[in-house]
Amino acid sequence: MPRKSDTPEQPRFEPEIIPPDRGRQRVDWRQPTWSQSWRPYGPDQAGGTYRVYVGRVGPFGVAMLLLAFAILAAVIFFAVLGAMLIWIPVLAALIVVAAIFRFLRR
């Protein structure tokens, strides 16, 4: 039966912290070190860390976003309307052809 107690179990081993090798120089330029990756945009090639600033969107930004959505909605609306307008002459031609065949059938 397991022993129950209120004290948490202590870890059996201490974690090993391996510092990055920033000061080590390569002896042979043909042999890459273990930290260099084959990927062209890996963490070694990034050139350090970058700070990203995220600001709030103001009234002008909201207006520009709404304007972009309105333009996108207008483009989609006119594309659908244009696709529907293409069918008007096609349907008219089919009606005319059907009328001609009906008159020729008599």
N, CA, C and O of each residue as an XYZ file, in Angstrom:
424
protein
N       0.838     -1.162      0.000
C       0.000      0.000      0.000
C       0.892      1.236      0.000
O       1.817      1.329      0.807
N       0.621      2.203     -0.910
C       1.487      3.379     -0.966
C       1.347      4.238      0.281
O       0.294      4.321      0.913
N       2.450      4.859      0.591
C       2.481      5.715      1.766
C       1.964      7.096      1.388
O       2.449      7.686      0.423
N       1.000      7.619      2.119
C       0.431      8.933      1.835
C       0.964      9.927      2.842
O       0.976      9.674      4.047
N       1.406     11.066      2.328
C       1.851     12.127      3.228
C       1.539     13.469      2.584
O       1.268     13.542      1.385
N       1.578     14.507      3.365
C       1.283     15.846      2.858
C       2.500     16.516      2.235
O       2.345     17.515      1.533
N       3.681     16.012      2.462
C       4.884     16.624      1.910
C       5.122     16.109      0.490
O       5.000     14.910      0.240
N       5.455     16.989     -0.427
C       5.704     16.543     -1.802
C       7.017     15.772     -1.893
O       7.926     15.954     -1.083
N       7.089     14.919     -2.887
C       8.284     14.114     -3.093
C       9.390     14.988     -3.684
O       9.144     15.759     -4.612
N      10.579     14.871     -3.162
C      11.715     15.637     -3.643
C      12.269     14.991     -4.916
O      12.233     13.768     -5.050
N      12.779     15.794     -5.846
C      13.346     15.203     -7.071
C      14.576     14.367     -6.737
O      15.313     14.663     -5.797
N      14.778     13.316     -7.529
C      15.888     12.404     -7.283
C      17.203     12.956     -7.808
O      18.265     12.664     -7.257
N      17.139     13.760     -8.877
C      18.345     14.305     -9.481
C      18.164     15.801     -9.711
O      17.052     16.282     -9.927
N      19.259     16.510     -9.662
C      19.235     17.934     -9.999
C      19.317     18.072    -11.517
O      20.061     17.328    -12.155
N      18.575     19.003    -12.107
C      18.674     19.169    -13.563
C      20.017     19.767    -13.952
O      20.564     20.619    -13.252
N      20.533     19.308    -15.072
C      21.814     19.811    -15.562
C      21.552     21.000    -16.475
O      20.788     20.894    -17.434
N      22.181     22.123    -16.179
C      22.025     23.327    -16.980
C      23.274     23.480    -17.836
O      24.379     23.654    -17.320
N      23.084     23.413    -19.152
C      24.203     23.513    -20.077
C      24.192     24.923    -20.665
O      23.256     25.279    -21.381
N      25.220     25.735    -20.375
C      25.234     27.097    -20.916
C      25.570     27.080    -22.401
O      26.237     26.161    -22.876
N      25.109     28.097    -23.144
C      25.451     28.160    -24.570
C      26.928     28.459    -24.755
O      27.527     29.181    -23.957
N      27.515     27.902    -25.812
C      28.953     28.094    -26.037
C      29.153     29.311    -26.937
O      29.321     29.171    -28.148
N      29.136     30.468    -26.360
C      29.336     31.697    -27.127
C      30.813     32.025    -27.304
O      31.180     32.701    -28.265
N      31.652     31.567    -26.409
C      33.049     31.945    -26.480
C      33.930     30.955    -27.205
O      35.078     31.280    -27.509
N      33.450     29.769    -27.494
C      34.273     28.737    -28.123
C      34.513     29.068    -29.596
O      33.572     29.391    -30.321
N      35.736     28.990    -30.029
C      36.098     29.223    -31.428
C      36.305     27.878    -32.100
O      36.793     26.929    -31.486
N      35.930     27.807    -33.359
C      36.146     26.566    -34.100
C      37.613     26.437    -34.489
O      38.259     27.408    -34.884
N      38.107     25.244    -34.370
C      39.489     24.987    -34.736
C      39.593     24.773    -36.235
O      40.485     25.325    -36.880
N      38.701     23.986    -36.792
C      38.718     23.692    -38.211
C      37.466     24.273    -38.848
O      36.358     23.947    -38.423
N      37.612     25.113    -39.842
C      36.450     25.775    -40.453
C      35.609     24.808    -41.273
O      34.456     25.110    -41.583
N      36.160     23.654    -41.629
C      35.401     22.666    -42.394
C      34.503     21.819    -41.510
O      33.539     21.231    -42.000
N      34.792     21.744    -40.237
C      34.004     20.948    -39.301
C      33.086     21.870    -38.502
O      33.571     22.655    -37.687
N      31.769     21.795    -38.715
C      30.874     22.649    -37.930
C      30.773     22.155    -36.493
O      30.941     20.965    -36.227
N      30.500     23.060    -35.579
C      30.317     22.667    -34.190
C      28.945     22.045    -34.021
O      28.122     22.103    -34.935
N      28.690     21.455    -32.874
C      27.425     20.751    -32.645
C      26.245     21.698    -32.637
O      25.121     21.268    -32.893
N      26.461     22.977    -32.350
C      25.339     23.906    -32.231
C      24.912     24.481    -33.580
O      23.836     25.072    -33.676
N      25.722     24.325    -34.614
C      25.342     24.855    -35.910
C      24.413     23.878    -36.607
O      24.658     22.672    -36.632
N      23.367     24.408    -37.159
C      22.409     23.543    -37.838
C      22.585     23.666    -39.342
O      23.247     24.587    -39.820
N      21.997     22.743    -40.085
C      22.078     22.750    -41.534
C      21.023     23.658    -42.125
O      21.072     23.950    -43.320
N      20.064     24.117    -41.323
C      19.009     24.988    -41.823
C      19.564     26.392    -42.033
O      20.376     26.857    -41.233
N      19.137     27.078    -43.098
C      19.695     28.408    -43.351
C      19.224     29.466    -42.359
O      19.912     30.469    -42.173
N      18.078     29.274    -41.720
C      17.553     30.291    -40.806
C      17.320     29.691    -39.431
O      16.218     29.779    -38.890
N      18.328     29.096    -38.878
C      18.232     28.493    -37.559
C      18.477     29.526    -36.477
O      18.636     30.711    -36.772
N      18.510     29.089    -35.235
C      18.717     30.024    -34.139
C      20.112     30.634    -34.128
O      20.305     31.726    -33.593
N      21.088     29.940    -34.713
C      22.444     30.495    -34.738
C      22.584     31.618    -35.759
O      23.439     32.489    -35.604
N      21.770     31.609    -36.783
C      21.895     32.588    -37.845
C      20.985     33.796    -37.639
O      21.023     34.727    -38.444
N      20.178     33.810    -36.597
C      19.203     34.886    -36.413
C      19.868     36.179    -35.961
O      19.296     37.252    -36.152
N      21.027     36.114    -35.385
C      21.719     37.319    -34.962
C      21.223     37.836    -33.620
O      21.320     39.036    -33.361
N      20.717     37.008    -32.794
C      20.280     37.433    -31.477
C      18.773     37.454    -31.358
O      18.044     36.941    -32.206
N      18.336     38.062    -30.281
C      16.898     38.145    -30.039
C      16.386     39.503    -30.479
O      17.149     40.464    -30.574
N      15.119     39.575    -30.740
C      14.489     40.811    -31.175
C      13.309     41.097    -30.272
O      12.662     40.179    -29.768
N      13.038     42.349    -30.073
C      11.902     42.754    -29.266
C      10.781     43.170    -30.204
O      11.003     43.914    -31.159
N       9.596     42.696    -29.931
C       8.441     43.009    -30.748
C       7.506     43.878    -29.922
O       7.111     43.499    -28.819
N       7.159     45.024    -30.446
C       6.234     45.914    -29.775
C       4.854     45.767    -30.398
O       4.704     45.845    -31.618
N       3.858     45.558    -29.566
C       2.480     45.436    -30.027
C       1.690     46.552    -29.370
O       1.592     46.627    -28.145
N       1.134     47.409    -30.195
C       0.368     48.528    -29.659
C      -1.113     48.342    -29.888
O      -1.535     47.464    -30.640
N      -1.892     49.170    -29.236
C      -3.339     49.124    -29.413
C      -3.710     49.763    -30.736
O      -3.008     50.635    -31.247
N      -4.829     49.311    -31.276
C      -5.317     49.874    -32.522
C      -6.167     51.087    -32.170
O      -7.121     50.987    -31.398
N      -5.813     52.227    -32.740
C      -6.543     53.462    -32.478
C      -7.737     53.619    -33.405
O      -8.049     52.717    -34.182
N      -8.404     54.761    -33.323
C      -9.580     54.995    -34.165
C      -9.236     55.025    -35.660
O     -10.013     54.541    -36.483
N      -8.085     55.586    -36.009
C      -7.686     55.616    -37.416
C      -7.429     54.203    -37.938
O      -7.803     53.879    -39.065
N      -6.800     53.372    -37.129
C      -6.553     51.986    -37.523
C      -7.841     51.201    -37.683
O      -7.968     50.391    -38.601
N      -8.801     51.437    -36.790
C     -10.096     50.770    -36.894
C     -10.805     51.217    -38.166
O     -11.408     50.400    -38.861
N     -10.737     52.508    -38.473
C     -11.372     53.020    -39.690
C     -10.728     52.412    -40.937
O     -11.430     52.057    -41.884
N      -9.402     52.289    -40.945
C      -8.723     51.694    -42.098
C      -9.065     50.205    -42.235
O      -9.212     49.697    -43.346
N      -9.189     49.519    -41.111
C      -9.564     48.106    -41.143
C     -10.982     47.930    -41.672
O     -11.236     47.034    -42.477
N     -11.908     48.779    -41.225
C     -13.278     48.721    -41.731
C     -13.334     49.076    -43.211
O     -14.107     48.477    -43.958
N     -12.529     50.039    -43.645
C     -12.480     50.390    -45.057
C     -11.950     49.229    -45.894
O     -12.455     48.972    -46.987
N     -10.946     48.534    -45.394
C     -10.410     47.368    -46.118
C     -11.459     46.268    -46.218
O     -11.601     45.640    -47.268
N     -12.198     46.030    -45.130
C     -13.268     45.024    -45.175
C     -14.371     45.441    -46.141
O     -14.916     44.600    -46.855
N     -14.705     46.726    -46.171
C     -15.747     47.206    -47.080
C     -15.317     47.042    -48.538
O     -16.123     46.660    -49.386
N     -14.044     47.332    -48.827
C     -13.546     47.166    -50.198
C     -13.552     45.687    -50.584
O     -13.928     45.340    -51.703
N     -13.143     44.829    -49.676
C     -13.158     43.390    -49.947
C     -14.576     42.883    -50.171
O     -14.805     42.067    -51.064
N     -15.530     43.356    -49.373
C     -16.926     42.946    -49.546
C     -17.474     43.453    -50.878
O     -18.231     42.743    -51.539
N     -17.104     44.671    -51.284
C     -17.572     45.211    -52.564
C     -17.001     44.413    -53.734
O     -17.711     44.142    -54.703
N     -15.741     44.040    -53.653
C     -15.125     43.250    -54.732
C     -15.814     41.889    -54.847
O     -16.101     41.429    -55.952
N     -16.077     41.250    -53.715
C     -16.762     39.954    -53.747
C     -18.183     40.110    -54.280
O     -18.642     39.283    -55.067
N     -18.889     41.174    -53.855
C     -20.249     41.410    -54.327
C     -20.281     41.609    -55.833
O     -21.121     41.025    -56.517
N     -19.373     42.429    -56.360
C     -19.370     42.681    -57.804
C     -18.928     41.451    -58.593
O     -19.367     41.253    -59.726
N     -18.075     40.634    -58.014
C     -17.690     39.401    -58.697
C     -18.873     38.446    -58.796
O     -19.095     37.839    -59.844
N     -19.631     38.309    -57.718
C     -20.815     37.444    -57.747
C     -21.873     38.019    -58.673
O     -22.504     37.281    -59.430
N     -22.073     39.334    -58.619
C     -23.044     39.982    -59.506
C     -22.642     39.816    -60.961
O     -23.498     39.561    -61.808
N     -21.375     39.952    -61.264
C     -20.902     39.756    -62.634
C     -21.094     38.322    -63.102
O     -21.447     38.079    -64.256
N     -20.859     37.373    -62.199
C     -21.075     35.970    -62.568
C     -22.551     35.706    -62.832
O     -22.892     34.917    -63.713
N     -23.426     36.358    -62.080
C     -24.864     36.195    -62.312
C     -25.301     36.903    -63.599
O     -26.173     36.402    -64.310
N     -24.711     38.049    -63.904
C     -25.096     38.796    -65.105
C     -24.658     38.093    -66.378
O     -25.246     38.317    -67.436
N     -23.644     37.253    -66.300
C     -23.222     36.501    -67.484
C     -24.329     35.529    -67.902
O     -24.497     35.255    -69.090
N     -25.074     35.015    -66.942
C     -26.108     34.023    -67.251
C     -27.349     34.633    -67.895
O     -28.130     33.898    -68.500
N     -27.565     35.947    -67.792
C     -28.764     36.563    -68.382
C     -28.787     36.392    -69.902
O     -29.805     35.948    -70.432
N     -27.714     36.724    -70.630
C     -27.768     36.487    -72.084
C     -27.836     35.007    -72.442
O     -28.452     34.641    -73.443
N     -27.214     34.156    -71.638
C     -27.263     32.718    -71.917
C     -28.695     32.211    -71.776
O     -29.168     31.454    -72.623
N     -29.384     32.619    -70.720
C     -30.771     32.205    -70.537
C     -31.670     32.793    -71.616
O     -32.581     32.119    -72.097
N     -31.423     34.044    -72.002
C     -32.224     34.655    -73.071
C     -32.032     33.894    -74.379
O     -32.999     33.669    -75.107
N     -30.805     33.496    -74.685
C     -30.548     32.732    -75.906
C     -31.239     31.383    -75.852
O     -31.789     30.933    -76.857
N     -31.223     30.730    -74.699
C     -31.915     29.452    -74.574
C     -33.425     29.597    -74.754
O     -34.065     28.734    -75.355
N     -33.993     30.685    -74.237
C     -35.429     30.919    -74.399
C     -35.770     31.162    -75.865
O     -36.776     30.658    -76.365
N     -34.922     31.943    -76.558
C     -35.161     32.216    -77.981
C     -35.046     30.916    -78.788
O     -35.873     30.659    -79.664
N     -34.042     30.108    -78.502
C     -33.879     28.843    -79.223
C     -35.070     27.922    -78.947
O     -35.562     27.263    -79.863
N     -35.538     27.869    -77.702
C     -36.695     27.039    -77.371
C     -37.944     27.546    -78.089
O     -38.751     26.740    -78.554
N     -38.120     28.865    -78.189
C     -39.282     29.419    -78.890
C     -39.213     29.095    -80.374
O     -40.233     28.766    -80.979
N     -38.030     29.183    -80.969
C     -37.881     28.878    -82.396
C     -38.205     27.413    -82.647
O     -38.923     27.096    -83.595
N     -37.685     26.512    -81.810
C     -37.984     25.088    -81.992
C     -39.471     24.803    -81.795
O     -40.021     23.913    -82.444
N     -40.115     25.538    -80.921
C     -41.547     25.316    -80.714
C     -42.345     25.753    -81.931
O     -43.287     25.070    -82.331
N     -41.979     26.889    -82.526
C     -42.694     27.351    -83.711
C     -42.411     26.452    -84.910
O     -43.288     26.256    -85.752
N     -41.184     25.896    -85.001
C     -40.855     25.013    -86.114
C     -41.543     23.642    -85.958
O     -41.756     22.939    -86.946
N     -41.868     23.290    -84.792
C     -42.477     21.996    -84.550
C     -43.927     21.947    -85.017
O     -44.432     20.872    -85.341
N     -44.588     23.062    -85.055
C     -45.997     23.088    -85.454
C     -46.156     22.879    -86.886
O     -47.279     22.872    -87.389
